[in-house]
Amino acid sequence: MPAPLKLIDTTPQLPEDADAVVIGGGIVGVFAAYYLARRGLKVAVVEKGRIGAEQSSRNWGWCRQQNRDARELPMATKSLDLWERFAAESGEDTGFRRCGLFYLSNSEEELAGWARWRDFARALGVTTYMLDRAEATERGRATGKPWKGGVFSPTDGTADPASAAPAVARAILKLGGTVHQSCAARGIETEGGRLSGVVTEHGTIRTKTAILAGGAWASSFCRQLGIRFPQAAIRSSILAVSPGAIRLPDALHTAAVSVTRRGDGGYTLAISGRGRVDPTPQQLRFAPQFLPMFARRWRSLAPGGTEGFRSGHESLTRWRLDAPTPMERMRILDPAVDKDTIRLTHSRALDLLPDLKNTSITAAWAGYIDSTPDGVPGIGEIAAIPGFILAAGFSGHGFGIGPGAGHLIADIVTGDEPIVDPRAYHPDRFRKSAWGKVADF
C-alpha cells in the first residue's frame, strides 16, 4: 500500500519555457527547485506521479549527521540548518525537529565503531555523545533491558516524510514556480550539443537547464541519453503503528529494529539495512560494480522476486519521445511489501519496547532505495550534455540531506559559491567499470 502522503494541487498549464526544469518531485528535486526559485529563476517541476510519492514518503524521516560517510557529513550538517531555515523562510511545515537521535548496542565492536566516528566527527564540529553502560541503560529504560552502551546525537532530528516534499512544493508555487504532477518527462532535446528542452508527455518545455532527480528511475532515463550511471534499487519494507505508546524515545536505533515517532503520535518501525534485491536487466548489467556492496551486506539483503521486472524502473528498453514510456505505465513505484520482514519487524519492536503492545499496525509499505556502488549520490553536470545535471543515487540518505543537495544543485546551476565541495559527488567517478576501464558516458 502507499505510504501516508499529503497531496498538493497541480499547476494546470505547462509553461512554454523555463530557466530550469526539474525532472522528479521527490525531496531532492523540490528542494533544488525551491532554491532556484528563491534566486529568481523561472522553474518548472515535472513529476510522472505525485509529489513525494515514492521513496521521499517511504523512509524513516531521519535527518542525521551521526555515522554519515565522510563525504556526506558536510552536506548533512548544512542540511540540518536548512531544514530549520526553510520553515522560517517559507511558512511551510515539514515536521522537522531536532529531537536528537538515540542509538543502543550490546556489541563491543559496534560501540567501538561509533566511538571512532565520534572522534572523527569531533574535528568537524559535530557533537555526539558516547553513553556508558549506566547511561545507556537509564536513557533506554523504555526497553526494560540492560545495555553495554550507546550514542546520543542531540543536534540531529527528524522530519515528516508524509508532508515534507509537498510542503516544499507549495513553497515553490508561492515563489512563482510551477509544479506539474502526472506529467512524465520522456527525454530531452539538444541544440548545438547543448540541452535545449525537456520533452514531457504533455509537451516540450524550452530550457537550457534540466536537473534529473529521478530516484530509482534515474539510471534508465540516463541510458536513453547515452549516459552510463550504475544504480541498483533495494526494496525495503517498513510499517507504522497507531498512537498509544508513551515514554518512548523520539528516534531510536538498535541492531534489531529502529523506531521513529511520527507526526500523528504513532511510530514507524523498520530493520536497518534489511531489504530484497529484485533481479532486473539493469541489476545484471551493473552487477560487477555492486558485488562488493552486496557482499558486505549479505546478512541483511535477500533475493527478491519479479517486482522489479513488473515495475519497469530498471529496464534496458529504449523508449520513444512520441509514445508512452514505462514511467507513464507505472506512475508511482509501490512495490509489494515483504510480509516476512513486516512480521519480524513488528515482533522485534514489541520485544524491544513493550509499551508498543498498546498500539496496532495502521499501515505497511515498501519502496525502492536507489543505490550507487559506493553509497554516495551522483550530483553534477554531465560534460557530454552541457546543461544536464544529474542528482540521483542517494542510497537511502536522500531525505535527510535533501535541503543541502538541493542547495548544491542550485549553486551549480547559478554558478554561486557551492554550499559544500561538489567534487566528491560528481558522477564522473563512476566512469570506471569494475575492471578499471573507462566507460563512455
C-alpha positions in Angstrom: 0.0 0.0 0.0 1.2 3.6 -0.5 2.8 5.4 2.4 0.9 8.3 4.0 1.3 11.4 1.9 -0.2 14.9 1.8 -1.4 15.9 -1.6 -1.0 19.2 -3.4 -2.6 20.8 -6.4 -1.0 20.7 -9.9 -0.2 23.8 -12.0 -2.8 23.4 -14.8 -0.7 24.9 -17.7 2.7 23.6 -18.8 5.0 26.6 -19.5 6.4 27.1 -22.9 9.8 27.8 -21.5 11.7 27.9 -18.1 15.1 28.8 -16.8 15.3 25.3 -15.3 13.2 22.2 -15.4 13.5 19.7 -12.5 12.6 16.1 -13.5 11.3 14.4 -10.4 9.3 15.6 -7.5 11.0 13.9 -4.6 12.7 15.7 -1.8 15.9 16.4 -3.7 14.1 17.7 -6.7 11.7 20.0 -4.9 14.5 21.5 -2.8 16.6 22.1 -5.9 13.6 23.9 -7.5 12.9 25.8 -4.3 16.4 27.2 -4.1 16.5 28.1 -7.8 13.1 29.9 -7.4 14.4 31.8 -4.4 17.2 33.2 -6.7 14.6 34.5 -9.1 14.8 31.7 -11.7 11.7 30.6 -13.6 11.4 27.0 -12.5 9.1 24.1 -13.5 9.0 20.7 -11.7 7.6 17.8 -13.7 6.7 14.6 -11.9 5.2 11.5 -13.5 3.1 10.7 -10.4 2.6 12.7 -7.2 5.0 14.9 -5.4 6.9 12.9 -2.8 5.0 9.7 -3.6 8.0 7.3 -3.9 10.9 7.0 -1.5 10.6 10.5 -0.2 7.4 9.5 1.7 8.5 5.9 2.4 11.6 6.5 4.6 12.1 6.8 8.3 12.3 10.6 8.3 15.8 10.8 9.9 17.9 13.9 9.4 21.2 12.9 10.8 24.9 13.6 10.9 25.6 10.5 13.1 27.5 7.8 11.2 27.5 9.6 7.9 30.1 8.9 5.3 32.9 11.5 5.5 31.9 12.7 2.0 28.3 13.2 3.1 28.8 14.7 6.5 29.4 18.3 5.5 26.1 18.2 3.4 24.3 16.6 6.4 25.4 19.3 8.7 24.4 22.1 6.3 21.1 20.3 5.7 20.1 20.4 9.4 20.4 24.2 9.4 18.5 24.4 6.1 15.6 22.3 7.4 15.2 24.8 10.2 15.6 27.8 7.9 13.1 26.6 5.4 10.2 26.8 7.9 11.1 30.4 8.7 11.6 31.4 5.1 8.6 29.7 3.6 6.0 29.5 6.4 5.6 25.8 5.4 5.8 22.9 7.9 7.9 19.9 7.1 7.6 18.5 10.6 11.3 19.0 11.2 12.5 18.8 14.9 16.0 18.5 16.4 14.7 15.8 18.7 18.1 14.0 18.9 18.8 10.5 17.6 19.5 7.7 20.1 21.5 4.5 19.5 21.8 1.5 21.8 24.0 -1.6 21.4 25.3 -4.6 23.2 28.1 -5.2 20.7 31.6 -4.1 21.7 32.5 -3.9 18.0 29.6 -1.7 17.1 30.3 0.6 20.1 34.0 0.9 19.1 33.0 1.9 15.6 30.7 4.6 16.9 33.4 5.9 19.1 35.8 6.1 16.1 33.2 8.0 14.2 32.7 10.3 17.2 36.4 11.1 17.3 36.4 11.8 13.5 33.3 14.0 13.6 34.5 16.0 16.6 37.2 17.5 14.4 34.5 18.8 12.1 32.5 20.4 14.9 29.8 17.6 15.2 28.6 16.9 18.7 27.8 13.3 19.6 27.9 11.6 23.0 29.0 8.1 23.8 27.0 6.6 26.6 28.4 4.1 29.0 26.6 1.1 30.4 24.7 3.0 33.1 23.9 6.0 30.9 22.6 3.8 28.0 20.5 1.6 30.3 19.0 4.7 32.0 18.3 6.6 28.8 17.0 3.3 27.3 14.8 2.5 30.2 11.7 2.2 28.0 13.3 -1.1 26.7 13.5 -2.6 30.2 16.8 -4.1 29.2 20.4 -3.6 30.2 22.8 -2.1 27.5 26.6 -2.0 27.2 26.5 1.4 25.7 25.1 3.8 23.2 25.2 7.1 21.3 23.1 10.3 21.5 23.4 12.9 18.8 21.4 15.9 20.2 21.6 18.2 17.2 20.2 15.6 14.8 16.5 15.2 14.2 13.5 14.0 12.1 11.1 15.5 9.6 7.7 14.1 8.4 8.0 12.1 5.2 4.3 12.5 4.6 4.4 16.3 4.5 8.0 17.4 3.7 8.1 17.2 -0.1 4.6 18.6 -0.5 5.4 21.5 1.8 8.5 22.4 -0.3 6.4 22.1 -3.5 3.9 24.6 -2.0 6.8 27.0 -1.3 7.8 26.7 -4.9 4.4 27.7 -6.0 4.5 30.7 -3.7 7.7 31.8 -5.4 6.1 31.7 -8.8 7.4 28.3 -9.9 5.2 25.7 -11.4 4.6 22.1 -10.3 3.2 19.5 -12.8 2.0 16.1 -11.5 1.1 13.2 -13.7 3.5 14.7 -16.2 6.3 12.3 -17.1 9.5 13.7 -18.7 10.2 11.4 -21.7 13.6 12.8 -22.6 15.4 15.9 -23.7 16.2 17.9 -26.8 19.6 19.4 -27.7 20.8 22.2 -29.9 24.4 22.6 -30.9 25.3 19.8 -28.5 23.7 21.7 -25.5 20.4 20.9 -23.8 17.6 23.0 -25.2 14.4 21.4 -23.9 12.7 18.8 -21.8 10.1 16.7 -23.6 7.1 15.7 -21.5 4.0 13.7 -22.2 2.1 17.0 -22.3 4.5 19.0 -24.5 8.1 20.4 -24.6 9.4 23.0 -22.2 12.2 25.0 -23.8 15.1 25.4 -21.3 18.9 25.4 -21.1 19.0 23.6 -17.8 17.4 20.3 -16.7 18.0 18.6 -13.3 17.3 14.8 -13.3 16.3 14.0 -9.7 14.5 10.8 -10.8 15.3 8.5 -7.9 15.1 4.8 -8.8 14.3 5.8 -12.4 17.4 7.9 -13.0 19.7 5.2 -14.5 17.1 4.1 -17.1 16.5 7.7 -18.0 20.2 8.3 -18.4 20.5 5.3 -20.6 18.2 7.0 -23.1 20.8 9.8 -23.4 23.8 7.5 -23.7 24.9 8.2 -20.1 26.1 5.3 -18.0 25.0 5.7 -14.4 25.4 2.5 -12.3 22.4 2.2 -10.0 20.7 -0.7 -8.1 17.4 -0.5 -6.3 16.8 -2.2 -2.9 13.2 -3.0 -1.9 12.8 -2.0 1.7 9.6 -2.7 3.8 8.5 -0.8 6.9 5.4 -0.3 8.9 3.5 2.2 11.0 1.7 1.8 14.3 -1.0 3.9 15.9 -0.5 6.3 18.8 -0.8 4.7 22.3 2.8 4.1 23.4 4.2 6.6 25.9 7.6 7.4 27.3 9.4 6.1 24.1 12.4 7.9 22.5 11.5 10.0 19.5 14.1 8.2 17.4 15.8 5.0 18.5 18.2 2.7 16.6 19.3 -0.8 17.6 20.6 -3.6 15.5 17.3 -5.5 15.9 14.9 -2.7 15.0 14.6 1.1 14.7 11.7 3.2 15.9 10.7 6.8 15.0 7.9 8.9 16.3 5.6 10.1 13.5 3.8 13.4 13.4 0.5 11.8 14.4 1.9 10.4 17.6 2.3 6.9 16.1 5.6 5.2 15.2 7.4 4.0 12.1 9.2 0.6 12.7 12.0 -0.7 10.5 15.0 -3.0 10.4 18.0 -1.0 9.3 19.6 -2.3 6.1 17.2 -5.2 5.5 15.8 -5.5 2.0 15.2 -7.5 -1.1 17.2 -7.4 -4.3 14.7 -7.9 -7.1 16.6 -9.1 -10.2 16.3 -6.8 -13.3 18.1 -6.4 -16.6 19.8 -3.3 -15.1 20.9 -5.2 -12.0 22.6 -7.7 -14.2 24.2 -5.0 -16.3 25.8 -3.3 -13.3 26.3 -6.5 -11.1 30.1 -6.4 -11.2 30.2 -2.9 -9.7 27.7 -3.8 -7.0 29.1 -7.2 -5.9 31.4 -5.7 -3.2 28.5 -3.8 -1.7 26.2 -6.8 -1.8 28.9 -9.0 -0.3 29.3 -6.6 2.7 25.6 -6.7 3.2 24.8 -10.3 2.6 23.4 -10.8 6.1 20.7 -8.2 5.6 19.9 -8.5 1.8 17.9 -11.4 0.3 17.0 -12.3 -3.2 13.7 -10.8 -4.3 11.1 -11.7 -6.9 9.6 -10.3 -10.1 8.6 -6.9 -8.6 11.5 -5.1 -10.4 10.6 -6.6 -13.8 6.9 -5.5 -13.4 7.8 -2.0 -12.2 9.9 -1.2 -15.2 12.2 1.3 -13.4 15.3 -0.8 -14.1 14.6 -1.6 -17.7 17.2 -1.5 -20.5 14.5 -0.7 -23.0 14.9 2.3 -25.3 11.8 4.4 -25.4 10.4 6.9 -27.9 9.7 10.6 -27.2 6.3 10.4 -29.0 4.9 7.4 -27.2 4.1 6.4 -23.6 7.1 5.4 -21.6 7.5 2.9 -18.7 7.1 5.9 -16.4 3.6 6.5 -17.7 2.7 2.9 -17.2 4.0 2.9 -13.6 3.2 6.4 -12.3 4.2 5.6 -8.7 6.5 2.8 -7.6 4.5 1.0 -5.0 6.1 -2.5 -4.7 4.7 -5.3 -2.6 5.8 -5.4 1.0 7.9 -8.3 2.2 5.4 -9.8 4.7 8.1 -11.8 6.5 10.0 -8.6 7.1 6.9 -6.8 8.4 6.2 -9.7 10.8 9.8 -9.8 12.0 10.0 -6.0 12.4 6.8 -5.9 14.5 7.8 -8.8 16.7 11.2 -7.3 17.3 9.7 -3.9 18.1 7.3 -5.4 20.7 10.2 -7.2 22.3 12.4 -4.1 22.4 9.7 -1.7 23.6 6.9 -3.5 25.5 4.7 -0.3 25.5 4.2 -0.7 21.8 1.7 -3.5 22.7 -0.7 -0.7 23.3 -0.6 0.2 19.6 -1.9 -1.5 16.4 -0.4 -1.7 12.9 -2.0 1.0 10.8 0.0 0.6 7.5 2.8 -1.2 5.9 4.6 -0.3 2.7 7.7 -0.9 0.6 9.9 1.4 -1.5 12.9 1.2 -3.8 16.1 2.7 -2.4 18.2 3.9 -5.3 21.8 3.0 -4.5 25.2 3.6 -6.1 28.2 1.3 -5.8 29.9 3.5 -3.1 26.7 4.5 -1.3 27.2 8.2 -2.1 24.9 10.1 -4.6 25.9 11.3 -8.0 25.5 15.1 -8.3 26.9 17.2 -11.1 26.6 18.4 -14.7 27.3 15.8 -17.4 30.0 17.1 -19.6 28.7 15.3 -22.7 25.4 17.3 -22.4 26.0 20.8 -21.1 23.0 21.9 -19.1 22.0 18.4 -18.0 22.6 17.9 -14.3 22.3 14.5 -12.6 21.2 14.2 -8.9 20.4 10.6 -8.0 21.7 7.5 -6.3 21.1 8.8 -2.7 21.3 5.3 -1.3 18.7 5.8 1.4 20.2 9.0 2.6 18.4 11.5 0.3 15.6 12.6 2.7 17.9 13.9 5.4 20.3 15.6 3.1 17.6 16.8 0.7 17.9 20.5 1.5 21.7 20.5 1.2 21.6 18.6 -2.0 19.0 20.9 -3.4 21.1 24.0 -2.4 24.2 22.5 -4.0 22.3 21.8 -7.3 21.1 25.4 -7.3 24.7 26.6 -6.7 25.9 24.5 -9.7 23.2 25.9 -11.9 23.7 29.6 -11.0 27.5 29.4 -10.6 27.3 30.6 -6.9 29.8 29.5 -4.3 28.8 25.9 -3.5 27.5 25.2 -0.1 29.8 22.2 0.1 32.7 20.9 -2.1 30.9 19.3 -5.0 33.8 17.2 -6.3 33.2 14.2 -4.0 29.7 13.8 -5.5 30.4 14.2 -9.2 29.1 11.2 -11.3 32.4 11.1 -13.2 33.7 8.8 -10.5 31.5 6.0 -11.9 33.1 6.2 -15.4 35.5 3.4 -14.4 33.9 -0.1 -14.8 34.5 -2.9 -12.3 37.6 -3.9 -14.4 39.2 -0.4 -14.2 38.3 0.6 -17.8 36.8 4.0 -18.5 33.2 3.7 -19.7 31.8 6.1 -22.2 29.1 8.4 -21.0 
